[in-house]
Amino acid sequence: MPRGYVIATIQITDASRYDKYRALASEAIAAHRGRVLVRGGHNEVMEGSAPGRTVVIEFDSLEQARRFYSSLEYTKARAAREGAADLNWFVVQGIDD
């Protein structure tokens, strides 16, 4: 079964509020057996433009990634993020191994 990936591009607008979100989001990711592959870090623009921050989280399936997003744990994290960042958030199905 192909893995599912959450990809988010983020512009942080309030760092202290975003830190609270990040702590809650980390707990939610762990509770849903997600694996953070990219969380911020250096990015280098090769073409176009890059967001302030990129996050990639791997789940065992696309459905598991969807369930994570809708979970009670992550819903609390999203509420904490309000007003702290502008972002794009989507899930992507990986390729079969």
PATORDO-382841 format. One record per residue: residue number from 0; residue in three letters; x, y, z of N, C-alpha, C, O, CB in turn. Coordinates in Angstrom, 1 decimal. Atoms other than C-alpha are relative to their C-alpha. Glycine has a CB too. Example, Ala and Ser with C-alpha at 12.3 -4.5 7.8 and 13.67 -1.06 7.14 Angstrom:
<sites>
<site i="0" aa="ALA" n_u="0.9" n_v="-1.2" n_w="0.0" ca_u="12.3" ca_v="-4.5" ca_w="7.8" c_u="0.9" c_v="1.2" c_w="0.0" o_u="1.9" o_v="1.2" o_w="0.7" cb_u="-1.0" cb_v="0.0" cb_w="1.2"/>
<site i="1" aa="SER" n_u="-0.9" n_v="-1.1" n_w="0.0" ca_u="13.7" ca_v="-1.1" ca_w="7.1" c_u="-0.8" c_v="1.1" c_w="0.8" o_u="-0.3" o_v="2.2" o_w="0.9" cb_u="0.4" cb_v="0.5" cb_w="-1.4"/>
</sites>
This chain:
<sites>
<site i="0" aa="MET" n_u="0.8" n_v="-1.2" n_w="0.0" ca_u="0.0" ca_v="0.0" ca_w="0.0" c_u="0.9" c_v="1.2" c_w="0.0" o_u="1.8" o_v="1.3" o_w="0.8" cb_u="-1.0" cb_v="0.0" cb_w="1.2"/>
<site i="1" aa="PRO" n_u="-0.8" n_v="-1.2" n_w="0.0" ca_u="1.4" ca_v="3.4" ca_w="-0.9" c_u="-0.1" c_v="0.8" c_w="1.3" o_u="-1.2" o_v="0.9" o_w="1.9" cb_u="-0.4" cb_v="0.9" cb_w="-1.2"/>
<site i="2" aa="ARG" n_u="0.0" n_v="-0.9" n_w="-1.2" ca_u="2.3" ca_v="5.8" ca_w="2.0" c_u="-0.7" c_v="1.3" c_w="-0.4" o_u="-0.9" o_v="1.6" o_w="-1.5" cb_u="1.4" cb_v="0.3" cb_w="0.5"/>
<site i="3" aa="GLY" n_u="0.7" n_v="-1.3" n_w="0.2" ca_u="0.5" ca_v="9.1" ca_w="2.5" c_u="0.9" c_v="1.0" c_w="0.6" o_u="1.6" o_v="0.8" o_w="1.7" cb_u="-1.4" cb_v="0.0" cb_w="0.7"/>
<site i="4" aa="TYR" n_u="-0.8" n_v="-1.1" n_w="-0.5" ca_u="2.3" ca_v="12.4" ca_w="3.0" c_u="-0.8" c_v="1.2" c_w="0.2" o_u="-1.6" o_v="1.6" o_w="-0.7" cb_u="1.2" cb_v="0.2" cb_w="-1.0"/>
<site i="5" aa="VAL" n_u="0.5" n_v="-1.3" n_w="-0.2" ca_u="1.2" ca_v="15.6" ca_w="4.5" c_u="1.1" c_v="1.0" c_w="-0.4" o_u="2.3" o_v="0.8" o_w="0.0" cb_u="-0.4" cb_v="0.2" cb_w="1.5"/>
<site i="6" aa="ILE" n_u="-1.0" n_v="-1.0" n_w="0.4" ca_u="3.0" ca_v="18.6" ca_w="2.9" c_u="-0.6" c_v="1.3" c_w="0.4" o_u="-1.8" o_v="1.6" o_w="0.0" cb_u="0.3" cb_v="-0.1" cb_w="-1.5"/>
<site i="7" aa="ALA" n_u="0.5" n_v="-1.4" n_w="-0.4" ca_u="2.6" ca_v="22.1" ca_w="4.4" c_u="1.1" c_v="1.0" c_w="-0.4" o_u="2.3" o_v="0.8" o_w="-0.1" cb_u="-0.3" cb_v="0.0" cb_w="1.5"/>
<site i="8" aa="THR" n_u="-0.9" n_v="-1.1" n_w="0.1" ca_u="4.2" ca_v="25.3" ca_w="3.3" c_u="-0.5" c_v="1.2" c_w="0.8" o_u="-1.7" o_v="1.4" o_w="0.8" cb_u="0.1" cb_v="0.5" cb_w="-1.6"/>
<site i="9" aa="ILE" n_u="0.4" n_v="-0.8" n_w="-1.1" ca_u="4.1" ca_v="27.9" ca_w="6.0" c_u="0.7" c_v="1.3" c_w="0.0" o_u="2.0" o_v="1.4" o_w="-0.2" cb_u="0.2" cb_v="-0.7" cb_w="1.3"/>
<site i="10" aa="GLN" n_u="-0.6" n_v="-1.3" n_w="-0.3" ca_u="4.7" ca_v="31.6" ca_w="6.6" c_u="-0.5" c_v="0.3" c_w="1.4" o_u="-1.6" o_v="0.6" o_w="1.6" cb_u="-0.5" cb_v="1.1" cb_w="-1.1"/>
<site i="11" aa="ILE" n_u="0.4" n_v="-0.3" n_w="-1.4" ca_u="4.8" ca_v="32.2" ca_w="10.3" c_u="-0.2" c_v="1.5" c_w="0.2" o_u="0.7" o_v="2.3" o_w="-0.2" cb_u="1.2" cb_v="-0.5" cb_w="1.0"/>
<site i="12" aa="THR" n_u="0.3" n_v="-1.4" n_w="-0.2" ca_u="3.2" ca_v="35.5" ca_w="11.4" c_u="0.1" c_v="0.3" c_w="1.5" o_u="0.2" o_v="1.5" o_w="1.8" cb_u="-1.4" cb_v="0.3" cb_w="-0.5"/>
<site i="13" aa="ASP" n_u="-0.1" n_v="-0.3" n_w="-1.4" ca_u="3.4" ca_v="35.1" ca_w="15.2" c_u="0.8" c_v="-1.2" c_w="0.6" o_u="0.2" o_v="-2.3" o_w="0.9" cb_u="-1.4" cb_v="0.1" cb_w="0.7"/>
<site i="14" aa="ALA" n_u="-0.9" n_v="1.1" n_w="-0.4" ca_u="6.4" ca_v="33.0" ca_w="16.4" c_u="-0.4" c_v="-0.6" c_w="1.3" o_u="-0.4" o_v="-1.9" o_w="1.5" cb_u="1.4" cb_v="0.4" cb_w="0.1"/>
<site i="15" aa="SER" n_u="0.3" n_v="0.6" n_w="-1.3" ca_u="5.3" ca_v="32.6" ca_w="20.0" c_u="-1.3" c_v="-0.9" c_w="0.0" o_u="-1.3" o_v="-1.9" o_w="0.6" cb_u="-0.2" cb_v="1.1" cb_w="1.1"/>
<site i="16" aa="ARG" n_u="1.2" n_v="0.8" n_w="0.2" ca_u="1.8" ca_v="31.4" ca_w="19.1" c_u="0.3" c_v="-1.3" c_w="-0.8" o_u="-0.3" o_v="-2.3" o_w="-0.6" cb_u="-1.1" cb_v="0.8" cb_w="-0.7"/>
<site i="17" aa="TYR" n_u="-0.4" n_v="1.2" n_w="0.9" ca_u="3.3" ca_v="29.1" ca_w="16.4" c_u="0.7" c_v="-1.1" c_w="0.9" o_u="0.5" o_v="-2.3" o_w="0.6" cb_u="0.9" cb_v="0.5" cb_w="-1.1"/>
<site i="18" aa="ASP" n_u="-0.7" n_v="1.0" n_w="-0.9" ca_u="5.5" ca_v="27.5" ca_w="19.1" c_u="-0.9" c_v="-0.8" c_w="0.8" o_u="-0.7" o_v="-2.0" o_w="1.0" cb_u="1.0" cb_v="0.7" cb_w="0.9"/>
<site i="19" aa="LYS" n_u="1.1" n_v="0.7" n_w="-0.7" ca_u="2.4" ca_v="26.5" ca_w="21.0" c_u="-0.6" c_v="-1.0" c_w="-0.9" o_u="-0.9" o_v="-2.2" o_w="-0.5" cb_u="-1.1" cb_v="0.9" cb_w="0.6"/>
<site i="20" aa="TYR" n_u="0.6" n_v="0.9" n_w="1.0" ca_u="0.9" ca_v="25.0" ca_w="17.9" c_u="1.0" c_v="-1.2" c_w="-0.3" o_u="0.6" o_v="-2.3" o_w="-0.3" cb_u="-0.2" cb_v="0.7" cb_w="-1.3"/>
<site i="21" aa="ARG" n_u="-1.0" n_v="1.1" n_w="0.3" ca_u="4.2" ca_v="23.1" ca_w="17.1" c_u="0.0" c_v="-1.1" c_w="1.1" o_u="0.1" o_v="-2.2" o_w="0.8" cb_u="1.4" cb_v="0.7" cb_w="-0.2"/>
<site i="22" aa="ALA" n_u="0.0" n_v="1.0" n_w="-1.0" ca_u="4.1" ca_v="21.4" ca_w="20.5" c_u="-1.2" c_v="-0.9" c_w="0.0" o_u="-1.1" o_v="-2.1" o_w="0.1" cb_u="0.1" cb_v="0.7" cb_w="1.4"/>
<site i="23" aa="LEU" n_u="1.2" n_v="0.8" n_w="0.1" ca_u="0.5" ca_v="20.3" ca_w="20.1" c_u="0.0" c_v="-0.9" c_w="-1.2" o_u="-0.4" o_v="-2.0" o_w="-1.2" cb_u="-1.2" cb_v="0.9" cb_w="0.0"/>
<site i="24" aa="ALA" n_u="-0.1" n_v="0.8" n_w="1.3" ca_u="1.1" ca_v="19.2" ca_w="16.5" c_u="0.9" c_v="-1.2" c_w="0.2" o_u="0.7" o_v="-2.2" o_w="-0.4" cb_u="0.4" cb_v="0.9" cb_w="-1.1"/>
<site i="25" aa="SER" n_u="-0.9" n_v="1.1" n_w="-0.2" ca_u="4.1" ca_v="17.1" ca_w="17.5" c_u="-0.6" c_v="-1.1" c_w="0.8" o_u="-0.4" o_v="-2.3" o_w="0.5" cb_u="1.3" cb_v="0.5" cb_w="0.8"/>
<site i="26" aa="GLU" n_u="0.7" n_v="1.0" n_w="-0.8" ca_u="2.0" ca_v="15.3" ca_w="20.1" c_u="-1.0" c_v="-0.7" c_w="-0.9" o_u="-1.1" o_v="-2.0" o_w="-0.8" cb_u="-0.7" cb_v="0.6" cb_w="1.2"/>
<site i="27" aa="ALA" n_u="1.0" n_v="0.6" n_w="0.9" ca_u="-0.7" ca_v="14.7" ca_w="17.5" c_u="0.6" c_v="-0.9" c_w="-1.0" o_u="0.1" o_v="-2.0" o_w="-1.3" cb_u="-0.9" cb_v="1.1" cb_w="-0.7"/>
<site i="28" aa="ILE" n_u="-0.8" n_v="0.8" n_w="1.0" ca_u="1.8" ca_v="13.4" ca_w="14.9" c_u="0.4" c_v="-1.3" c_w="0.7" o_u="0.2" o_v="-2.4" o_w="0.1" cb_u="1.2" cb_v="0.8" cb_w="-0.5"/>
<site i="29" aa="ALA" n_u="-0.4" n_v="1.2" n_w="-0.7" ca_u="3.2" ca_v="11.0" ca_w="17.4" c_u="-1.1" c_v="-1.0" c_w="0.3" o_u="-1.0" o_v="-2.2" o_w="0.2" cb_u="0.8" cb_v="0.3" cb_w="1.3"/>
<site i="30" aa="ALA" n_u="1.2" n_v="0.8" n_w="-0.3" ca_u="-0.3" ca_v="9.8" ca_w="18.5" c_u="-0.5" c_v="-0.8" c_w="-1.2" o_u="-1.1" o_v="-1.8" o_w="-1.1" cb_u="-1.0" cb_v="0.9" cb_w="0.6"/>
<site i="31" aa="HIS" n_u="0.5" n_v="0.7" n_w="1.2" ca_u="-1.1" ca_v="8.9" ca_w="14.9" c_u="1.1" c_v="-0.6" c_w="-0.9" o_u="1.0" o_v="-0.9" o_w="-2.0" cb_u="-0.7" cb_v="1.1" cb_w="-0.9"/>
<site i="32" aa="ARG" n_u="-1.2" n_v="0.7" n_w="0.6" ca_u="2.3" ca_v="7.3" ca_w="14.1" c_u="0.5" c_v="0.6" c_w="-1.3" o_u="1.0" o_v="-0.1" o_w="-2.2" cb_u="-0.5" cb_v="-1.4" cb_w="-0.3"/>
<site i="33" aa="GLY" n_u="-0.6" n_v="-0.7" n_w="1.1" ca_u="3.4" ca_v="9.9" ca_w="11.7" c_u="1.5" c_v="0.2" c_w="0.2" o_u="2.0" o_v="0.2" o_w="1.3" cb_u="-0.6" cb_v="1.4" cb_w="-0.2"/>
<site i="34" aa="ARG" n_u="-1.5" n_v="-0.2" n_w="-0.1" ca_u="7.1" ca_v="10.4" ca_w="10.9" c_u="0.3" c_v="1.3" c_w="-0.7" o_u="0.1" o_v="1.5" o_w="-1.9" cb_u="0.7" cb_v="-1.2" cb_w="-0.7"/>
<site i="35" aa="VAL" n_u="-0.3" n_v="-1.3" n_w="0.6" ca_u="8.3" ca_v="13.9" ca_w="10.3" c_u="1.3" c_v="-0.2" c_w="-0.8" o_u="2.4" o_v="-0.6" o_w="-0.3" cb_u="0.2" cb_v="1.1" cb_w="1.1"/>
<site i="36" aa="LEU" n_u="-1.2" n_v="0.1" n_w="0.9" ca_u="10.7" ca_v="13.9" ca_w="7.3" c_u="0.7" c_v="1.4" c_w="-0.2" o_u="1.9" o_v="1.4" o_w="-0.3" cb_u="-0.5" cb_v="-0.6" cb_w="-1.3"/>
<site i="37" aa="VAL" n_u="-0.5" n_v="-1.4" n_w="0.2" ca_u="11.1" ca_v="17.7" ca_w="6.9" c_u="-0.8" c_v="0.9" c_w="1.0" o_u="-2.0" o_v="0.8" o_w="1.0" cb_u="-0.1" cb_v="0.5" cb_w="-1.5"/>
<site i="38" aa="ARG" n_u="0.7" n_v="-1.0" n_w="-0.9" ca_u="10.4" ca_v="20.4" ca_w="9.5" c_u="0.9" c_v="1.2" c_w="0.0" o_u="1.8" o_v="1.3" o_w="0.8" cb_u="-0.2" cb_v="-0.6" cb_w="1.5"/>
<site i="39" aa="GLY" n_u="-0.8" n_v="-1.2" n_w="0.1" ca_u="11.7" ca_v="23.7" ca_w="8.5" c_u="1.3" c_v="-0.3" c_w="-0.6" o_u="1.4" o_v="-0.9" o_w="-1.6" cb_u="0.2" cb_v="0.7" cb_w="1.4"/>
<site i="40" aa="GLY" n_u="-1.3" n_v="0.2" n_w="0.5" ca_u="15.4" ca_v="23.7" ca_w="8.0" c_u="0.3" c_v="0.9" c_w="-1.2" o_u="-0.5" o_v="1.7" o_w="-1.7" cb_u="0.2" cb_v="-1.5" cb_w="-0.4"/>
<site i="41" aa="HIS" n_u="-0.5" n_v="-0.8" n_w="1.1" ca_u="17.4" ca_v="25.3" ca_w="5.2" c_u="-0.7" c_v="-0.4" c_w="-1.3" o_u="-0.8" o_v="-1.6" o_w="-1.6" cb_u="1.5" cb_v="-0.1" cb_w="-0.1"/>
<site i="42" aa="ASN" n_u="0.5" n_v="0.3" n_w="1.4" ca_u="15.8" ca_v="25.6" ca_w="1.8" c_u="0.7" c_v="0.9" c_w="-1.0" o_u="1.1" o_v="2.0" o_w="-0.6" cb_u="-1.6" cb_v="0.1" cb_w="-0.1"/>
<site i="43" aa="GLU" n_u="-0.7" n_v="-0.7" n_w="1.1" ca_u="17.4" ca_v="26.7" ca_w="-1.4" c_u="-0.9" c_v="0.1" c_w="-1.2" o_u="-1.3" o_v="-1.0" o_w="-1.8" cb_u="1.4" cb_v="-0.6" cb_w="-0.3"/>
<site i="44" aa="VAL" n_u="0.8" n_v="-0.1" n_w="1.2" ca_u="15.4" ca_v="28.1" ca_w="-4.3" c_u="0.8" c_v="-0.3" c_w="-1.2" o_u="1.8" o_v="0.3" o_w="-1.5" cb_u="-0.6" cb_v="1.5" cb_w="0.0"/>
<site i="45" aa="MET" n_u="-0.6" n_v="0.4" n_w="1.2" ca_u="16.3" ca_v="26.5" ca_w="-7.5" c_u="-0.8" c_v="0.6" c_w="-1.2" o_u="-0.2" o_v="1.0" o_w="-2.2" cb_u="0.1" cb_v="-1.5" cb_w="-0.2"/>
<site i="46" aa="GLU" n_u="0.9" n_v="-0.7" n_w="1.0" ca_u="13.3" ca_v="27.9" ca_w="-9.5" c_u="-1.2" c_v="0.5" c_w="0.8" o_u="-1.6" o_v="-0.1" o_w="1.8" cb_u="-0.5" cb_v="-1.0" cb_w="-1.1"/>
<site i="47" aa="GLY" n_u="1.2" n_v="-0.5" n_w="-0.6" ca_u="10.3" ca_v="30.0" ca_w="-8.5" c_u="0.3" c_v="0.6" c_w="1.4" o_u="1.4" o_v="1.3" o_w="1.5" cb_u="-1.0" cb_v="-1.1" cb_w="0.2"/>
<site i="48" aa="SER" n_u="-0.2" n_v="-0.5" n_w="-1.4" ca_u="10.0" ca_v="30.9" ca_w="-4.8" c_u="-0.3" c_v="-1.1" c_w="1.0" o_u="-1.0" o_v="-2.0" o_w="0.8" cb_u="-0.9" cb_v="1.3" cb_w="0.2"/>
<site i="49" aa="ALA" n_u="0.1" n_v="1.0" n_w="-1.1" ca_u="10.2" ca_v="29.0" ca_w="-1.5" c_u="-0.8" c_v="0.7" c_w="1.1" o_u="-0.7" o_v="1.9" o_w="1.3" cb_u="1.3" cb_v="-0.5" cb_w="0.5"/>
<site i="50" aa="PRO" n_u="0.7" n_v="-0.5" n_w="-1.2" ca_u="7.9" ca_v="29.4" ca_w="1.5" c_u="1.0" c_v="0.2" c_w="1.1" o_u="2.2" o_v="-0.2" o_w="1.0" cb_u="-1.1" cb_v="-1.0" cb_w="0.4"/>
<site i="51" aa="GLY" n_u="-0.9" n_v="-0.2" n_w="-1.1" ca_u="9.3" ca_v="30.5" ca_w="4.8" c_u="0.4" c_v="-1.3" c_w="0.7" o_u="1.5" o_v="-1.5" o_w="1.2" cb_u="-0.7" cb_v="0.9" cb_w="1.0"/>
<site i="52" aa="ARG" n_u="-0.2" n_v="1.3" n_w="-0.7" ca_u="8.9" ca_v="26.9" ca_w="6.2" c_u="-0.7" c_v="-1.1" c_w="-0.8" o_u="-1.8" o_v="-0.9" o_w="-1.3" cb_u="-0.4" cb_v="0.1" cb_w="1.4"/>
<site i="53" aa="THR" n_u="0.6" n_v="1.2" n_w="0.6" ca_u="8.2" ca_v="23.5" ca_w="4.7" c_u="0.0" c_v="-1.1" c_w="1.0" o_u="1.0" o_v="-1.4" o_w="1.7" cb_u="0.7" cb_v="-0.4" cb_w="-1.3"/>
<site i="54" aa="VAL" n_u="0.1" n_v="1.1" n_w="-0.8" ca_u="7.0" ca_v="20.5" ca_w="6.6" c_u="-0.6" c_v="-1.2" c_w="-0.8" o_u="-1.5" o_v="-1.0" o_w="-1.6" cb_u="-1.0" cb_v="0.2" cb_w="1.2"/>
<site i="55" aa="VAL" n_u="0.5" n_v="1.2" n_w="0.6" ca_u="6.6" ca_v="16.9" ca_w="5.3" c_u="-0.1" c_v="-1.1" c_w="1.0" o_u="0.9" o_v="-1.3" o_w="1.8" cb_u="1.0" cb_v="-0.4" cb_w="-1.2"/>
<site i="56" aa="ILE" n_u="0.2" n_v="1.1" n_w="-1.0" ca_u="5.1" ca_v="14.1" ca_w="7.4" c_u="-0.5" c_v="-1.2" c_w="-0.7" o_u="-1.4" o_v="-1.1" o_w="-1.6" cb_u="-1.1" cb_v="0.5" cb_w="1.1"/>
<site i="57" aa="GLU" n_u="0.3" n_v="1.3" n_w="0.7" ca_u="4.9" ca_v="10.5" ca_w="6.3" c_u="-0.9" c_v="-0.8" c_w="0.9" o_u="-0.7" o_v="-0.9" o_w="2.1" cb_u="1.3" cb_v="-0.8" cb_w="-0.3"/>
<site i="58" aa="PHE" n_u="0.9" n_v="0.9" n_w="-0.7" ca_u="2.0" ca_v="8.2" ca_w="7.3" c_u="0.0" c_v="-1.3" c_w="-0.8" o_u="0.4" o_v="-1.4" o_w="-2.0" cb_u="-1.4" cb_v="0.6" cb_w="0.1"/>
<site i="59" aa="ASP" n_u="0.1" n_v="1.3" n_w="0.7" ca_u="1.5" ca_v="4.5" ca_w="6.4" c_u="-0.9" c_v="0.0" c_w="-1.2" o_u="-0.7" o_v="-0.9" o_w="-2.1" cb_u="-0.4" cb_v="-1.1" cb_w="1.0"/>
<site i="60" aa="SER" n_u="0.9" n_v="0.0" n_w="1.1" ca_u="-1.3" ca_v="5.4" ca_w="4.1" c_u="-0.6" c_v="1.4" c_w="-0.2" o_u="-0.5" o_v="2.2" o_w="0.7" cb_u="-1.1" cb_v="-1.0" cb_w="0.1"/>
<site i="61" aa="LEU" n_u="0.7" n_v="-1.3" n_w="0.2" ca_u="-3.2" ca_v="8.3" ca_w="2.6" c_u="-1.1" c_v="0.2" c_w="0.9" o_u="-1.4" o_v="1.3" o_w="1.4" cb_u="-0.5" cb_v="0.1" cb_w="-1.5"/>
<site i="62" aa="GLU" n_u="1.1" n_v="0.0" n_w="-0.9" ca_u="-6.2" ca_v="7.4" ca_w="4.7" c_u="0.5" c_v="0.4" c_w="1.4" o_u="-0.2" o_v="1.1" o_w="2.1" cb_u="-0.7" cb_v="-1.3" cb_w="0.0"/>
<site i="63" aa="GLN" n_u="-0.5" n_v="-0.4" n_w="-1.4" ca_u="-4.1" ca_v="7.6" ca_w="7.9" c_u="0.4" c_v="1.5" c_w="0.0" o_u="0.2" o_v="2.1" o_w="1.1" cb_u="1.3" cb_v="-0.9" cb_w="0.3"/>
<site i="64" aa="ALA" n_u="-0.4" n_v="-1.4" n_w="0.1" ca_u="-2.8" ca_v="11.0" ca_w="6.8" c_u="-1.3" c_v="0.9" c_w="0.2" o_u="-1.3" o_v="1.9" o_w="0.9" cb_u="0.7" cb_v="0.4" cb_w="-1.3"/>
<site i="65" aa="ARG" n_u="1.3" n_v="-0.6" n_w="-0.1" ca_u="-6.5" ca_v="12.1" ca_w="6.4" c_u="-0.5" c_v="0.0" c_w="1.4" o_u="-1.0" o_v="1.0" o_w="1.9" cb_u="-1.0" cb_v="-0.6" cb_w="-1.0"/>
<site i="66" aa="ARG" n_u="0.5" n_v="0.2" n_w="-1.3" ca_u="-7.5" ca_v="10.7" ca_w="9.7" c_u="0.8" c_v="0.9" c_w="1.0" o_u="0.2" o_v="1.5" o_w="1.9" cb_u="0.1" cb_v="-1.5" cb_w="0.5"/>
<site i="67" aa="PHE" n_u="-0.8" n_v="-0.9" n_w="-0.8" ca_u="-4.6" ca_v="12.6" ca_w="11.4" c_u="-0.5" c_v="1.4" c_w="0.0" o_u="-0.7" o_v="2.0" o_w="1.0" cb_u="1.5" cb_v="-0.1" cb_w="-0.4"/>
<site i="68" aa="TYR" n_u="0.5" n_v="-1.4" n_w="0.2" ca_u="-5.8" ca_v="15.9" ca_w="10.0" c_u="-1.3" c_v="0.2" c_w="0.7" o_u="-1.5" o_v="1.3" o_w="1.3" cb_u="-0.1" cb_v="0.3" cb_w="-1.5"/>
<site i="69" aa="SER" n_u="1.3" n_v="-0.1" n_w="-0.6" ca_u="-9.3" ca_v="15.3" ca_w="11.2" c_u="-0.1" c_v="-0.4" c_w="1.5" o_u="-1.2" o_v="-0.3" o_w="2.1" cb_u="-1.0" cb_v="-0.8" cb_w="-0.8"/>
<site i="70" aa="SER" n_u="0.0" n_v="0.5" n_w="-1.3" ca_u="-8.3" ca_v="13.9" ca_w="14.6" c_u="-0.3" c_v="1.1" c_w="1.1" o_u="0.0" o_v="2.3" o_w="0.8" cb_u="1.3" cb_v="-0.7" cb_w="0.3"/>
<site i="71" aa="LEU" n_u="0.2" n_v="-0.9" n_w="-1.1" ca_u="-9.3" ca_v="15.5" ca_w="17.9" c_u="1.3" c_v="0.7" c_w="0.4" o_u="1.4" o_v="1.9" o_w="0.7" cb_u="-0.6" cb_v="-0.7" cb_w="1.2"/>
<site i="72" aa="GLU" n_u="-1.3" n_v="-0.6" n_w="-0.5" ca_u="-5.6" ca_v="16.0" ca_w="18.8" c_u="0.5" c_v="1.1" c_w="-1.0" o_u="0.9" o_v="2.1" o_w="-0.6" cb_u="1.1" cb_v="-1.1" cb_w="0.0"/>
<site i="73" aa="TYR" n_u="-0.4" n_v="-1.0" n_w="0.9" ca_u="-4.8" ca_v="17.8" ca_w="15.6" c_u="-0.9" c_v="1.2" c_w="-0.2" o_u="-0.5" o_v="2.3" o_w="-0.5" cb_u="0.3" cb_v="-0.6" cb_w="-1.4"/>
<site i="74" aa="THR" n_u="1.0" n_v="-1.1" n_w="0.0" ca_u="-8.0" ca_v="19.8" ca_w="15.7" c_u="0.4" c_v="1.0" c_w="1.0" o_u="0.3" o_v="2.3" o_w="0.8" cb_u="-1.4" cb_v="-0.5" cb_w="0.2"/>
<site i="75" aa="LYS" n_u="-0.5" n_v="-0.9" n_w="-1.1" ca_u="-6.7" ca_v="21.3" ca_w="19.0" c_u="1.2" c_v="0.8" c_w="-0.4" o_u="1.3" o_v="1.9" o_w="-0.2" cb_u="0.3" cb_v="-0.8" cb_w="1.3"/>
<site i="76" aa="ALA" n_u="-1.2" n_v="-0.7" n_w="0.5" ca_u="-3.4" ca_v="22.1" ca_w="17.4" c_u="-0.3" c_v="1.1" c_w="-1.0" o_u="0.2" o_v="2.2" o_w="-1.0" cb_u="1.0" cb_v="-1.0" cb_w="-0.6"/>
<site i="77" aa="ARG" n_u="0.4" n_v="-1.0" n_w="1.1" ca_u="-5.1" ca_v="23.8" ca_w="14.4" c_u="-0.6" c_v="1.2" c_w="0.7" o_u="-0.3" o_v="2.4" o_w="0.3" cb_u="-1.0" cb_v="-0.6" cb_w="-0.9"/>
<site i="78" aa="ALA" n_u="0.6" n_v="-1.2" n_w="-0.7" ca_u="-7.1" ca_v="26.0" ca_w="16.8" c_u="1.1" c_v="0.8" c_w="0.7" o_u="1.0" o_v="2.1" o_w="0.7" cb_u="-1.0" cb_v="-0.5" cb_w="1.2"/>
<site i="79" aa="ALA" n_u="-1.1" n_v="-0.8" n_w="-0.6" ca_u="-3.9" ca_v="27.0" ca_w="18.6" c_u="0.8" c_v="0.8" c_w="-1.1" o_u="1.5" o_v="1.8" o_w="-0.8" cb_u="1.0" cb_v="-0.9" cb_w="0.8"/>
<site i="80" aa="ARG" n_u="-0.8" n_v="-0.6" n_w="1.1" ca_u="-2.3" ca_v="27.9" ca_w="15.2" c_u="-0.7" c_v="1.3" c_w="-0.6" o_u="-0.1" o_v="2.1" o_w="-1.2" cb_u="0.2" cb_v="-1.0" cb_w="-1.1"/>
<site i="81" aa="GLU" n_u="0.8" n_v="-1.1" n_w="0.6" ca_u="-5.1" ca_v="30.4" ca_w="14.3" c_u="0.7" c_v="1.4" c_w="0.3" o_u="1.0" o_v="1.7" o_w="1.5" cb_u="-1.4" cb_v="0.1" cb_w="0.5"/>
<site i="82" aa="GLY" n_u="-0.6" n_v="-1.3" n_w="-0.1" ca_u="-3.5" ca_v="33.8" ca_w="13.7" c_u="1.5" c_v="0.0" c_w="0.1" o_u="2.2" o_v="1.0" o_w="0.3" cb_u="-0.6" cb_v="0.7" cb_w="1.2"/>
<site i="83" aa="ALA" n_u="-1.4" n_v="0.2" n_w="-0.2" ca_u="0.0" ca_v="32.4" ca_w="14.0" c_u="0.8" c_v="-0.3" c_w="-1.3" o_u="2.0" o_v="-0.1" o_w="-1.4" cb_u="0.3" cb_v="-1.1" cb_w="1.0"/>
<site i="84" aa="ALA" n_u="-0.7" n_v="0.3" n_w="1.2" ca_u="0.7" ca_v="31.4" ca_w="10.4" c_u="-1.0" c_v="-0.1" c_w="-1.2" o_u="-2.2" o_v="-0.3" o_w="-1.0" cb_u="0.7" cb_v="-1.4" cb_w="0.1"/>
<site i="85" aa="ASP" n_u="0.7" n_v="0.2" n_w="1.3" ca_u="-0.5" ca_v="31.4" ca_w="6.8" c_u="0.6" c_v="-1.2" c_w="-0.6" o_u="1.8" o_v="-1.3" o_w="-0.7" cb_u="0.0" cb_v="1.3" cb_w="-0.9"/>
<site i="86" aa="LEU" n_u="-0.6" n_v="1.2" n_w="0.6" ca_u="-0.2" ca_v="28.1" ca_w="5.1" c_u="-0.8" c_v="-0.7" c_w="-1.0" o_u="-2.0" o_v="-0.4" o_w="-1.2" cb_u="0.2" cb_v="-1.0" cb_w="1.1"/>
<site i="87" aa="ASN" n_u="0.6" n_v="0.9" n_w="0.9" ca_u="-1.0" ca_v="25.6" ca_w="2.4" c_u="0.2" c_v="-1.4" c_w="0.6" o_u="1.3" o_v="-1.7" o_w="1.1" cb_u="0.6" cb_v="0.2" cb_w="-1.5"/>
<site i="88" aa="TRP" n_u="-0.1" n_v="1.3" n_w="-0.7" ca_u="-1.7" ca_v="22.1" ca_w="3.6" c_u="-0.7" c_v="-1.0" c_w="-0.9" o_u="-1.8" o_v="-0.8" o_w="-1.3" cb_u="-0.7" cb_v="0.0" cb_w="1.4"/>
<site i="89" aa="PHE" n_u="0.6" n_v="1.0" n_w="0.9" ca_u="-2.3" ca_v="19.0" ca_w="1.4" c_u="0.6" c_v="-1.3" c_w="0.3" o_u="1.7" o_v="-1.5" o_w="0.9" cb_u="0.2" cb_v="0.4" cb_w="-1.4"/>
<site i="90" aa="VAL" n_u="-0.5" n_v="1.3" n_w="-0.1" ca_u="-2.0" ca_v="15.3" ca_w="1.4" c_u="0.3" c_v="-0.6" c_w="-1.4" o_u="-0.3" o_v="-0.2" o_w="-2.4" cb_u="-1.0" cb_v="-1.0" cb_w="0.8"/>
<site i="91" aa="VAL" n_u="-0.5" n_v="0.6" n_w="1.2" ca_u="-0.2" ca_v="13.3" ca_w="-1.3" c_u="0.2" c_v="-1.5" c_w="0.1" o_u="0.8" o_v="-1.9" o_w="1.1" cb_u="1.3" cb_v="0.7" cb_w="-0.6"/>
<site i="92" aa="GLN" n_u="-0.3" n_v="1.5" n_w="0.0" ca_u="-0.2" ca_v="9.6" ca_w="-2.1" c_u="1.3" c_v="-0.3" c_w="-0.6" o_u="1.7" o_v="0.2" o_w="-1.6" cb_u="-1.1" cb_v="-0.8" cb_w="-0.8"/>
<site i="93" aa="GLY" n_u="-1.3" n_v="0.4" n_w="0.5" ca_u="3.2" ca_v="8.1" ca_w="-2.4" c_u="-0.1" c_v="-1.1" c_w="-1.1" o_u="-1.2" o_v="-1.5" o_w="-1.4" cb_u="0.9" cb_v="-0.5" cb_w="1.1"/>
<site i="94" aa="ILE" n_u="0.0" n_v="1.1" n_w="1.0" ca_u="4.2" ca_v="5.5" ca_w="-5.0" c_u="0.1" c_v="-1.3" c_w="0.7" o_u="0.7" o_v="-1.4" o_w="1.8" cb_u="1.2" cb_v="0.2" cb_w="-1.0"/>
<site i="95" aa="ASP" n_u="-0.1" n_v="1.3" n_w="-0.5" ca_u="4.0" ca_v="1.8" ca_w="-4.5" c_u="1.5" c_v="-0.4" c_w="0.0" o_u="2.3" o_v="0.0" o_w="-0.9" cb_u="-0.8" cb_v="-1.0" cb_w="-0.8"/>
<site i="96" aa="ASP" n_u="-1.4" n_v="0.5" n_w="-0.1" ca_u="7.3" ca_v="0.2" ca_w="-3.3" c_u="0.3" c_v="-1.1" c_w="-1.0" o_u="1.4" o_v="-1.6" o_w="-1.1" cb_u="0.3" cb_v="-0.5" cb_w="1.4"/>
</sites>
